[in-house]
Amino acid sequence: MKLKITLTLSFGLAYLIGNSQDTKNWFVFNPSSDIKTSEIQMSGWIEKPAGKHGFVQMKGDRLVFEDGKPVKFWGTNIASNLPFMEAGEVKKWIPFLTGYGFNAVRFHKFTWHATNGIHSTVLTDEKWKNFDYFTNELRNNGIYYGWSHIYGHKVLPGDSSRVVAYREVAGTRFPWAHLSGTTSALVNFADDLQDLNIELTVNMLNHVNPNSGLRYADDPALSFIEFQNEDDIFWAAIEESLKQAPTYKKMLCQKFSNWLKNKYGTTENLKKAWNNEGLQEDESIEKGNIYPKPNHGLFSWEYDQAIKENRPVKQHFLDKMNFLYEEQLKFYKKFEKAIRATGYKGTLVGSCWQAGTGLSHILNLYTDYEVGIIDRHNYFGGGKGHSLAPGKFNNAAMVSKIGSGLYGTGLQQVSDRPFALSEWMSLIPTEWTAESAPIIAAYGLGLQGWDASYVFATDMPNYSSVIQHPRGGIYNATSPAQLALYPALARMIYRNDVIEGKVAVNRNVDLKAMQSGETSFKDVVKQDFDRKSIEGSFPLQLMAAGKVVLTFTSNSSLDLAGNIDQLWKDSTVVSNTGQLTWSEKGKGYFTINTPGTKGLVGFAKDKKFDLGEISLATDNEFAVILITSPEPGKTIAQSRSMLITTIARARNTDMKYNEDHTELLENGKAPVLLEPVKLSLSIEGKTTLKCALLDHNGNKTPNQVKSENGVLTLDGAATKTMYYLVEF
C-alpha cells in the first residue's frame, strides 16, 4: 500500500507565543487504569518468559542473549521499598509495565531496610518473600530485572566486629541523608567495607526464589548487577566521608604512602619527582601520612590548567590519580570475582557515575570498562532541589543544541562495550520535557546504538494526578509528557525502525600516555549535581551524523568520518543512515523518517517536511508528533492502521510562570491540562478516510472523524485527546 499523507499541525494564536499563560483551550487529562483492550497496549510485543534465550551477555558493543539473539531494553526504575510490595500490588504493576511497553526494570537502592536489622548482609524472610514473588511475576511476563541495590550500604550493629571503625562509619552524616551511616565513598579503598557490600550481593545471588526454584545466580531474567550506584573513588564527597572517619583517612594515607614507597623509596626521592610540590609540611613516606586528596574537582582543575599552559599534568597529581584508580580497579575485580564464583553469567556494571574531566574521568571510565557495561546517569532542566517549588529554572530545550543535556551523555560510549543510560529525566517545570524520550529512543538507542534505557522513575502503576510526583518529586515518568509517548517509541525500538549509524567520530585514547601526563583528551564535563553537560573535542553536531565512540588504544587520535562541512549544512545534520535529520535553526527540531515510524520533535513553526510517503507541516511553536505502524514487523505502508500520538506541553491546573517563563510562580494542582494539537491529514488515492478517536489510555471511543474532500481534520481542542487510529 503506497501512502501519501499531508499533515498540518496548528495551535491557536495563544499557543504560538512561548510565554503565553492562556490555557483556556487546553483539555483535562483524564486517564483510567485499564489498557487491556487498548490500541496502544504493548503486552503482545513482550516475549515471555524473560530468560528463554539464556542470560544477557556482552558481545562487543551489543547486548545479546546466550543463544546469540540481540536485545535492547526500554525500561524504568522501581526504587526503594517498592520491590518489596505485596502480591496484590504486583498484580497491578505487571499489566501496567507490559501494557506501556517496558521490557525491563532497574530495582534501585532497595536493600537499606531489607536485611534483618542486625547484620547488613543477612536477608529477611518476610520482605524477600514479596521480592521473590515480584521478580518471578516479572520473569513470567517477559520483563527483565536488574539490581542497583547498593547506594551506600548501611552498616548495622551486627557488623561492628567486622568493621575497622564501626562508630565512625555509622556516624557519618551528609546533606544527602540516604548516604549517612553507609559505606559510600570509603568502600572504594577499604577492604572491610568492601567485604560487606560483596557478602550482601553474594547472599542475594545464592538465595533461592521458591516461586521459580532458581537461585538468583541461576535466573537469566536477572539482566545485570551493578556494584554501586553513583559512587567512585574520585567523587568529591569522599573528602567529607574522610573528615568524619579519621581511621579510614589514616588507612588511605598509609596505603598511598606504601604505594609511593614502592615507586620512589624515600621521601627525598619523592620530593624530587614531585618538584617539591604536592606535599604538606608534615607529610612523608616514612610517617605513612601522605594524603592523595581524592577529589575529581581538583584533578579536573589541574588537567584544565595543563591544557591551558601546554604542559603535562604535574607528577604529584598523576601519582594520586593512578593510585586511586588502582584501588578502585582492585575493588571492582574483587567484586567481579565473587559474583562470578556464584555462577552468575549475566552482565555487570561497576558504577554509573563519572569523575570530572580529563584523566580522572578516563581512569574511572576504564574501571567500568574492565568489568562490563558502560552505564551512566544524566538529567536536564528544572530548577533547584528535588521537588517542584516556585523559583527560577532552566527552560531551555535540548533540541536547540545538538549534543546538549541527556544526549551528550553518550560521549562516554566505548566502542567495544554496550552502553546504558540507567537514569534520566527531563525535569519540570521546564516546559519541553516531551522532547526527552524521543531523543533517547531515536538518537540514543537508534542512531548511537545504545543498548538500554531506564527512565527515572516509576513509583505507581498509573499516571500521576499532577505532572510532578504526588509527593512533590520532579523525577516522574508517569506524567503524560513521558508515559503517553512510550507505546509509540517502544514499537519503534523493538521493531528496529531506526538503524544504528556508522561511526562518525572515534576518539582514540592511549590510557598509558594519559597516565604519564598527556593531555590530548579534550572532553570537558560540567556538573550541577545530577545534571551534567559534556563538550567534546569536536563539533557536537556530529552526534547527529552518526555513532560517536571512544576507543582505548595505544595511540591517541581523533578520527572523523567525512568532511564536517558536508555533514553539517545550514545548521542541519542528516544522519549517515538517512533516517534522522536534526536542525538547530530557530529553537531546533528533528525528524524521524523510517518505514515503521515517522515523526517530528521540537520547534518547527512554518516549516514543511517530506518524510517519504508522509508530508508534514506545522505552525506550532513546539510539538511531538509520532506516526507509527501499530503492528510488529510491519511498516506503515503494510499495516492495516496507523497510530498517531501527539503531545505538546503539560501543566497542572492554575500553574503559573513569570512573563518570560524563566520562573515558576505557582505549582498548580490536579488535574493535569494538555495543550491540544490540530492535524489535517490526507492520503493519496483515498478520498474517504476513517479515524477513530482513542481515549487517554488508547481505548477506542464511539467517536469518529471522517474526511471531507480527502482531508481528515483532527482538532485536539475539540477531540480532547492525543491518540488517534487511522484505519485503512
N, C-alpha and C positions, 0 to 999 in steps of 0.2 A: 504494500500500500504506500503510495507516494503522497506525502502531505505537503501542503503549502499553507503555512499558518502566519497570519499577521496579528501581532499582539500589541495593543496600546494600553498603557497604564497611566492613570492620571489621578491627582487629588484635586480637591477644590483649592481656591486661592490660598486659604489659610495653611494648607499643608505644604505649599511651595516655599513658605517662609520658615527658615530654620528655627527662629526664636519665637514662633507662634505659641501662645498659651491656649488657643482655641481648640477644644476637643469636642465641640457640640455634635459633630458628625461621626465621632468615634463610636464604636459599639462595645457593649459589655461582653467580656469573655466569660462564657458560661459552659464549661465542660462538665461532663459527668465522669464517672469512673469506669464505664463499660465500653470497651473497644473490641469485644469478642467477635462481633459481626461487622466490624468496621472495614471500610475500603482501604484504610491506611495501615491496618494492623499487619505485623510482620512475623507472627509466630510460625507461619508456614515456611519462612525463609531460614529458620534456625534449625540446623541439623542436630538430631538427637540420637543418643545421649552425647554429652560432652565427653571427649576422650576416646571415641570409637575409632579414631585414626592413630591412636597412640599419644605419647607425650608431645608437648610443644617443645621444639628444639631450634637451635640456630643452624642455619646453613648459609654461610657467608653473611650477606646483609639482609637475609629474609628469615621470617619465622615459618617453619614447616612442621608438620606432624611427622611422627616416626615413619609413616608409610610414604612420606615424600609430598603429601598434599600441602600446598601453601595455605596460609591463613592470615587474615587481618582482623584485629579486634577493635570493635566500635563499642566502647564500654563506658562505665560510670563508676564513681567511688561510693561505697557504702561504709560509713565510718563509725567509730566509737563503739557504743553498745549495740548498735543496730544489727550486727552479725549474730547477736545472741537473742534475737526476737523470738517470741512464741510462735508455735506452729500455725496458729490462726492468722497471724500477721503475714507469715511466709506465703500463705495461700493467696494473699492479695498481691504480693510482690511479684510472684512468678509470671502471671499473665500481663502485668504491667511492663516488666522488663522485656519479655519476648514480644509483646504487642508493639512496643515502640522501637524495636529493632536492636536492642542491646544483646550482644553475644558474649559479653564478659563483664565481670565486676572486679574492682580492686577493693578488697577489705583493708581498711586503713585504720591505724592506731587503735586496735581493738583488744589488746592484751593487758591494758593497765589494771583492769578490775576482773580479769578472767582467771587469775590463779587463786590459790587457797587463802590468801590474805596473810600468810606466814612466810612462805617461800615463794619468791618471784618466778620460779621455774616449774612449779607444780600446778597442774591443771585442776580445775574444779569440775566435778561430775555434772552439777546442775546446769551451769552455763554451757558446758561443752555438749551436753545433750541437745540443747537448742541449736548450737552451731553445727553439730553433726547433721541434724535434720535439714537445716537450711542448705548446707553445701550439697547434700545428696539430692535435694529438690532442684537445685541449680544444675547439677550434673545430669539428672534425668531429663531436664528440659533444654539441654544443649547450651547452657551458659557456663563458660569457663570462669574460674575464680583465681585470684592471685593474692598473695599475702604481703601487705605492707604493714606488718604487725608491730614493729618497734619504732616508735617516735619518742625516743628517750625511754629506756627501760627502767621502771620504778623499782628501786630496791626496797626490800621488806625486812622486818626484824630477823626472820629466819636465815637471811643471807649474811648476817653480821660476822659470823666466824669465817666467812669466805672472802670478805671484802677488806682490803688493807686498811681503809679508814672509813668505816661504815657511817659514822656520825657525820663526817664531812660531806659525803655524797648525799645522804638522806636529808641533810640540812641545806643543800644548795637552793637558792631562790632566784627566780628570774621574772622579768615583766611578763614573759610567756609562761603562765602558771603551769601549763601542762609539762614543761621541762624541769620544773622544780623537783628535787629529790630523785633525779634519774641519772642514768649512766651517760646521758647525752654529752657529746664532745670528748669527754675523758676516755670513753671506750676505745677511741681510735689508737691509743697507745698503751692502755692499762690492761694487762693480761687478766687480772682478776675480774674486771668488769666484762671483758670480752667473753670470759667463760660463762657468765650468767646469760648474756644475750644468746650465745650459741646453745647452751643447755636448754633454754626455753624452746628454741626453734627445733632442736632435735627431739625433745619430748613431744612437741606438736606433731612432728612428722611420724613419730613412732606410735602415736595414738591411733587406735583402730576405730573407724566410724562403724558402729553397729548396723547402720542402715544400708551401707554398701558392702560391709565386710572387708573393707580395704583399710590398711594403714594409709595415712595421708601421703606418705612417701611413695606409695604404690598407685595413687589415684592420678591418672593422666588428665583429669579435669582441673587439677591444680597447675595453672599455666606458668606461674613464676613465683619466686620467693625473693623478696628484697631484704638485704641485710639490715639497712637502717634508712629511715625516711629523713630527708633534709638535714644531713649531717656530714661533715668531713673534718679532717684534722686541721684544715686551713681556715675553718669557719671562725669569724671574729668572736663569736660568743664563747669560744673555748677559753678566752682570757678571763672572762667573768667567772667561768667554772673554776679556773685555776686559782683565782683570788680567794674563792670560798673553800677550796680544797687544797690547802698548802702541802699536805702529804703527797698528793698527786703531782703538784708542781715540782716538788723536790724529786719525785720519781722521774718526771720528764727531763728535768735538768741533768740528772745523773745519767740517763740514757744518752742524751745528746753529748755530754762530756765524754762518755765512753766511746761514742762514735767518732768524736774529734780526736781522741787519743789514738784510736786505731789508724786514723788518717794522718795525723801530724806528730804524734808522740808527745810533744811538750807544749806548754802554753807559749813559750818563746817562739817556737816554730809556727804556732797558730797565729800569733800576732803578726809575724812577717807575711804569712799567706793572706791575712786579712788586712794588710796595710795599716795596722794599728787602728782599725775601725771595728765597730760591732760588738765590742766587749764593754761591760760595765766595770768600774774600777775594781770591785772585789771579786770579779768572776775569773775562774781559772779551771783548767783541766784537772789539776791536782785536787782542787776543792770539790769538783764534780757539781758545780752550780751554774753552768753556763745555760742561759735561758734562750730557747730557739724562737721565742716571740711568734707563736703560731697565729698570725692574723693576715688574712689574704688582702686586707686593705693596705697594709704596709708593703706587702710583696708586690701588689699591683702598682703602687706608687713608685717603687724602685724600678720596676720594669718600664714604666712610662718614662721615668727620668732617663734611663739608659738609652731609650729610643731618641728622646729629645737631644741628648748630649752625644749621640752617635758613639756609644761605648758599650762594652759588655756589661752584664749585670755584675755587681760587686760580689766578691767571693764570699763574704760572710752571709749575704742573702742566699747565694746559691747553696751553701752548706746547710743552712737552716731549712730551706725548702726541700733539698734532696733527702735530708734526714727524716723530715716529716712524711714525705712521700713514701719512703721505705717502711716506716712504721705503719702507715695506713695499708700499704700493699701486703705486709705481713699479716695484718688483721684480716683482710679480705681473703687471703689464701687459706688462712686457718679456718675461717668460717666456711669457705667453699669445700675444703676437705671434709669437715664434719658433716655437712649436708650430703655430700656425695657418698659418704660412708653409710648413710641410711638406705641408699639405693635409689634416691630420688633422681630422676633423669630429665626433669623439666629445666626451664631456663632460670637464670639467676640475674639479680640486679645488685650492684654494690650499693649505690645510693643515687638519689635523683637530684642532688644539689651540686651547684657549681662553686668554683673557688676564685672569684675575681677575674683578673685579666692577666694574660701572658703566661709565664712559666707555672705559677701556682695553679692556674686554670688547667693547663695542659697536663700537669702531673696528676691532678685529681681525676681528670678525664681518663687518663691512661690506667689508673687503678680500676675504674669501672670497666674499661675495655678488657682488662686482663681476666675478669671473672664472668662477663656476659654481655647482656643488652646495655646499650646506652639509653638511659631514661632521664628525662628532665621535666621540670615544672615551670610554668610561667602564667602570669596574669596580666591583664591590661585594663587601663581606665580606672574609673571610680575615684573616690576621694580618700580621706584618711580613715584609718580604723577598719574593723571587720564587720561593722553593722551600718545599715543605712541611716544617715543622720544629716540634717541640714548643714550646708557648708560648701566651700569651694571644691571643685572636682575637675577631672580631666575629661573633656567632652570631645576629644579627638576621635577620628576613625582610622582603623588600620588600613582600609582600602586607599586612604590618601597617600600612603607611603609604602611602597613595596618593601617587604622585609621587616617592617616595624612590628612591635608587640609580639603576639604569640608566634607568628610565622618565623620571626628571626631566631627563635629557639633552635630551629633546625640547622643553624650553623654549627651545632655541636654533633651533627650526624657523622659517624665514622664510616668509611667506605666499605668495610667488611664486617660490620655489626648491624643487627636490627636496631631500629630507633623507635622509642616510645615517648609520648607526651602523656604522663600519667596523672597530671593535674593541670587543668587550665580553665579559665573562665574570663569572659569579658564582663567587667564589673559595673553594676549600676552605681549611681544614677546616669552614667554615660548612656546616651540615647540610642547608639547604633549597635547595641550588643548582638543583634541578629546577624551581623556580618561574621561573627567568630566561628560558628560551627561550619558554615560553608567554606571558609578559608582552611580550616583544619582538614575537612573532608576532601575538598577538591585539590588543593595545592599541597597539603601535608601528606595525607595517606595516598593521594593520587600522584601528582607530578613528582614529589620528592620520594615517594615510595616508603614513607613511614609505615610502621608495622602495627602500631597500637595507639589508641586514644582512650583516655578515661577522663571524662568531664568531671569537674568538682563543683558540687557534689549532689547526690540524690538522697534526700532524707525522708522521703514519703513516696508511696506508690500511687501518686496522683499529682495533678497540678497544684501549685501553691495558691493560696487565696489572694496573695499580693505578689508583686514582682520580686520582692525580697523573700528570704525565708520567713515564715510566720513569727519566728523568734527574733527577727531583725537582721539575720546574717545576709551578706551580699553574695555568698558563694552558693548560688541556687540554680540547679539545672532544670527545675520544674517550673520555670517561667515560660510562657508561650513563645517568647523571643528565642528560646532554646529548644525545648522539647517538641514544639509543633513542627520543627523543621527536620527532626531526626528520622521519621519514616521515609522521607524522600531521599535524604542523604545516605541512610543505611542501604537503601536499594542501590544507589549509585556505587557505593563501596563494595557490596557483596557481589554485584554483577560485574565489577571491574570496568565500569564505564570509562573512567579516567585512566589513561595509560601512563605508566611510570616514564618519566623523561630520561633522555640520555644525559650523561654528566656534562654540565655546562661549566662548572668550576670545581677544581680539585686543589685543595691546599695541602701540599706535601709537608709534613712536619718531621724533622730529624730530632727525635727526643734527646738523644745523647748530646747533640750540638747545643740544644737549648739548656740542658743541664750544665753545660760548660760556659754558659753566658750569652749565647747567640740570641739576638732579638729580632729575628726575621718574621716571627709570627705577630701580625699586627691587629688581630681582632681585639676590640675594646668592649668590655662589659660594664654597663651602668646598672646599678641595682637600687631599687627603692623597696626594701623588704621583699615581698613576694613578686613584685613587678620588676622584670629585667628587660633591658634592651641591649642589643649587640650590634656593633658596627664592624663590618668586615674589612679586609684588605683589598676589596674590590667593590665595584658599584653593587649595592644590594638589589638593585633592579634585576640583576641576573638570576636572582632566586625565582623569578617568574619565567625565566627562559628554559630552565632545565634543572636537573638534580645538582645540588651543591653538597660536597662532601669534604671531609678531612681524612688524610691517609697518613698513618705512621710509617715512615720510611727512612732511608739513610741519607736523603738529600732534600733539604728544604727548598721548596719552589712553589710557584703559583701557576697552575695550568688552566688556561681559559680556552674553551672550545668555541671558536668562531670570533668574528670581529664584533666588539662591543657596540659600535655604532650601528651595525647591521641588525643586531638583536634588539636594540633599544631605539626605536624610531619614533620621533614626535611624542615623547613621553609615554610610549606604549610598548609593551613587550608581549610578543606572541611566543608561546611555549614551543619547544622543538618537537612536540607531538602534534602541534597544530590545533589542539583542542581547547586551550585556555588562552585568553587574552586579558591582560591587566593594564589599565591605563591610569596614569597619575594626573590626567587632565582634570581641571576643576578640583573637586574633592575626592575623585578617584572612584573606580568601579572595575569589576572584571566580569567576563562572560565565560560560560561553560557551553561547549558545543561537542557533545558526544552522541552516538546513535541512541543511547538509552536515556540520557538526561541532557536537557538544555537549561540554561539559567542566566540570570543577571543579578549581580550583587553590588550594591553601592549607590552612588550618586550619578545618575545618567540622564538628567533632565535635557529634553530636546535632542536626544541622540537616537539614531536608528541603527539596528544591527541585523545582519544576515547570518543566522546560525543554521546553516544547512537548509533543511526544509522549513525552518521557522524564521520568520522575520519579526523583529521585536523593536518597539519604540516606546519611549516613556517620557513624560514630562514631570515625573515625580522628583522630589528632592532626593529621597532615599527609599529603596525597597529591596527586598529579597524575593525573587521570583524563581521557582523551580518547577520545571515541567518534566515529568518522568513517566516512563513506562511502569505500570504497577506490577508487571509480571516477571518472574525470574527468567533469565535467558532470552528475553525478547526486547527488541528495540522499540522505540516509539512507533516506527512505521509498521512493525509486525504485530503490535499489541491491539487488542480489541477495545482499549480505552486509554485515556491519558489523564494522569493525576496532576492537578495544578495546585501548588502551595504558594501562598502569598503572605509575607509578613513585612511590616514596616516597623513602626515604633510601638512600644507598650508602656503604659503608665498606670499607676494607681489612680483611683478617683481622687480628685482635688489635689493631685501632685502639682507643685508649683516650682518654677525656675525663675531666676532673675532674667533681665531683658536679653542678655546675650547667651544665656544658657551655660554659664560657667559656674553657677552657684545654685544648689538646691535650697529652696526656701521652706517647703513643706513636703513631708514624706507622702502624704495622702493616705488613703485607706482602701479597703476592698469595696467593690470588685475591681478587677483589672480592666482597663479600657484598651482596645486595639485600634490603631489607625487603619481606616479602610483603604482598599486598593481597588481601582476601577480598571477593567480589562475589556478590550474589544478584540475579538478573535475571529479569524476566517480561515477556512481550509479549502485549498484549490480543488475544484471538482465536486465539492459538496455544497449544495445550496440550502440543505436543511441539516441543521446541527441540533443535537440534543445534549443538554448539560444538566447533570443532577447537582443540586446544592447539597453539600455534606455539612453535618453539624460540626461542632468544635472537637469532637472525638473522631471525626471522619466517617460517621454513620450516614447512610443515605437518608435524606428527608423526602417528603412527598413533593417538595417544591422543585420545579424545573424552569429553566430558561431556554427559550427557543430562539433560533437565529431569525433575523429579518434581512432579506436580500443577501443571504450568505454570510452575514456578520452576526456574531454572537457577542452581546454586550453584557458584562458581568460587573455590576456596581456594588462594591463592598459596603458602601453606606446603606444600600437597600437590602442586599442579601445578608449582611451582618455575619459573614463567615470568611475564613481564609482558605478553605478547601473546596475544590470543585472536581467533578469527574466528567470528562467529555467521553461519550460512548459512540463508537463508530458503527 
